Amino acid sequence: MNKIFLILILCIGCSTQKEKSVLDKLQEYEGKYEYLGENTLDMVASELDTTLYAIIDDAKYPLKHINMDTFANIQNIPVTFGRNGEGKVNQYQVDNQTFKLIKTDFERMEMNPRKELLNNPDKYHYQQPEKLNDGLEVGSLENIFGHPEPILQMVKNTIQGDYPDVHSILIYKNNKLVLEEYFYGYNANKPHQLRSATKPFIGAILGIAIDKGFVKSEKEKLLPYFNSKYPEIANMDNLKKEITIENFLMYRHGMDCENDNPESAGNEQSMMESSDWVKYTLDLPMVAEPGEFSSYCTGCALTLGSLVEVATNEMIEDFANKNLFQPLGIKNYDWTFEPNPASQSTFSQLYLTPRDLLKLAKMYSQQGKWNNEQIISKNWIEKTFDMEKGDYGYAWEHKYFVVDGKEYNSYLATGNGGQKINIWPELDMITVFTGGNYNSYAIYGKSTPPNEMIPRYILKAIE
């Protein structure tokens, strides 16, 4: 989910003295500031890469310096800092809105992977994950892999800063959690924002609603469920009337909706600027027959979340807590599902700990069971993963890597920033990454680190 606001990158390759002066300059802008609505943002200078970051809801974004106190975000919108009579920064202005500095004494986000090991990554010592009463068995990396050196090198390289803003790496193989590493101040008890990795949870919750009879079948037509909530839907035609729930689950909606295409009427940014994200999605014009081809559209998942509420007459958070989170023993989470501008900063996303992400994946890999209890029907799991190569299933994606001519298949839940949950059925393995590389293509022109780390290190260790 791509709401990008501030960040600046200054000076790489300067002398040590020059770098210090640049860092000192960047620190003049540090502080907690006003932001949209009643929200706040932090400006924090990073010594690691001599960059000032704007941090919004634990997501950090880099500003590009233009001149004096003026910078630009990646949309090239000027961000100008103001100063008081004493020459101290006291506000910033963007889009003709002024946001004041609240305070300079605030808790700063950790900007280093592991500060104490940053220049000494070889001093890292592997430790077996701690056994907790959470249904996850633990084991030794060496006992499970036999050739763990690539994985250990991956951790060292992350500590060294080669893979910025990777917040956690977990590997669960042969029914044992064998690697659990956290960076940038994150830990096992801190829920992490999931962005679009929330969508498979919505898919799971919808599956439970169907199992329980609140929705007859995913083959049903979608629009009749919203007749009362939205009596009038724009661009109604015979194609739109044929959209099924399953079409939305597999992103085969046929609508003019493609997340990152600015020419698409349903691109994510345009949807988020509307007053009702579900209504906006349902109002989109049709461009193809439903089921013809897939086109990734955030509005589909939000609409399915709303469908659960309509069908169960219950808030999706409450339905999920009773029927998914409690059975999985998930207690430490945060979720406010509100698909409208009230979620402008949080995107209606779920916040979960990495271990709890493992639980969802493990339940799916066990045909919907957890601790011998059937949470979701085996039938729903099988249909979820009945997908074409490289395409979408029921809110999951088929993802494969080719390493030295060998293909490795996985089922993937992914979210902006480097949230990656991969189930590797042929390897009896689950990998989980969380990260803060939000909008990495737009900012850096490359994909998030896990896409490189998985084949380079983890799959090499398999070989």
ZINORBEL-V272879 format. One record per backbone hydrogen bond with DSSP energy under -1.0 kcal/mol. NH is the residue of the N-H (numbers start at 1). CO is the residue of the C=O. Records with the same first field share a line. If there is no record, write none. Layout:
BEGIN
NH: CO, CO
END
This chain:
BEGIN
8: 52
19: 15
20: 16
21: 17
22: 18
23: 19
24: 20
25: 21
26: 22
27: 23
28: 25
29: 26
30: 27
31: 43
32: 103
33: 41
34: 100
35: 39
39: 36
41: 33
42: 55
43: 31
44: 53
46: 51
51: 46
52: 8
53: 44
54: 61
55: 42
56: 59
59: 56
61: 54
63: 7
64: 72
66: 70
67: 70
70: 67
71: 79
72: 64
73: 77
76: 73
79: 71
80: 93
81: 69
82: 91
84: 88
87: 84
90: 82
91: 82
92: 99
93: 80
94: 97
97: 94
99: 92
101: 90
102: 32
103: 32
106: 104
117: 114
120: 117
123: 120
124: 121
134: 132
139: 177
144: 140
145: 141
146: 142
152: 148
153: 149
154: 150
155: 151
156: 152
157: 153
158: 154
159: 155
160: 156
162: 157
167: 434
168: 434
169: 181
170: 432
171: 179
172: 430
173: 176
174: 428
177: 137
178: 171
179: 171
181: 169
183: 167
184: 113
186: 183
190: 187
192: 352
194: 350
197: 194
198: 195
199: 196
202: 198
203: 199
204: 200
205: 201
206: 202
207: 203
208: 204
209: 205
210: 206
211: 207
212: 208
213: 210
214: 209
215: 209
220: 217
222: 243
225: 222
226: 223
227: 224
230: 226
241: 237
242: 239
243: 240
245: 220
246: 218
248: 244
249: 245
250: 246
252: 247
256: 285
257: 255
259: 296
261: 258
264: 261
266: 256
267: 264
268: 259
271: 267
272: 268
274: 271
277: 339
280: 276
281: 277
282: 278
283: 279
284: 281
287: 254
288: 254
291: 252
292: 289
295: 251
300: 297
302: 298
303: 299
304: 300
305: 301
306: 302
307: 303
308: 304
309: 305
310: 306
311: 307
312: 308
313: 309
319: 315
320: 316
321: 317
322: 318
323: 319
324: 320
325: 320
326: 321
328: 324
329: 326
330: 325
333: 331
334: 351
338: 336
340: 338
343: 340
344: 341
347: 343
349: 346
351: 334
352: 192
357: 353
358: 354
359: 355
360: 356
361: 357
362: 358
363: 359
364: 360
365: 361
366: 362
367: 364
368: 363
369: 366
370: 373
373: 370
375: 368, 373
376: 368
381: 377
382: 378
383: 379
384: 380
385: 381
387: 385
391: 388
393: 396
395: 249, 393
397: 412
398: 391
399: 410
401: 408
403: 406
406: 403
408: 401
410: 399
411: 423
412: 397
413: 421
415: 419
418: 415
419: 415
420: 433
421: 413
422: 431
423: 411
424: 429
427: 424
429: 424
430: 172
431: 422
432: 170
433: 420
434: 168
436: 165
437: 417
438: 436
440: 437
443: 439
444: 440
445: 441
451: 448
452: 449
453: 449
454: 450
456: 452
457: 453
458: 453
459: 454
461: 457
462: 458
463: 459
END
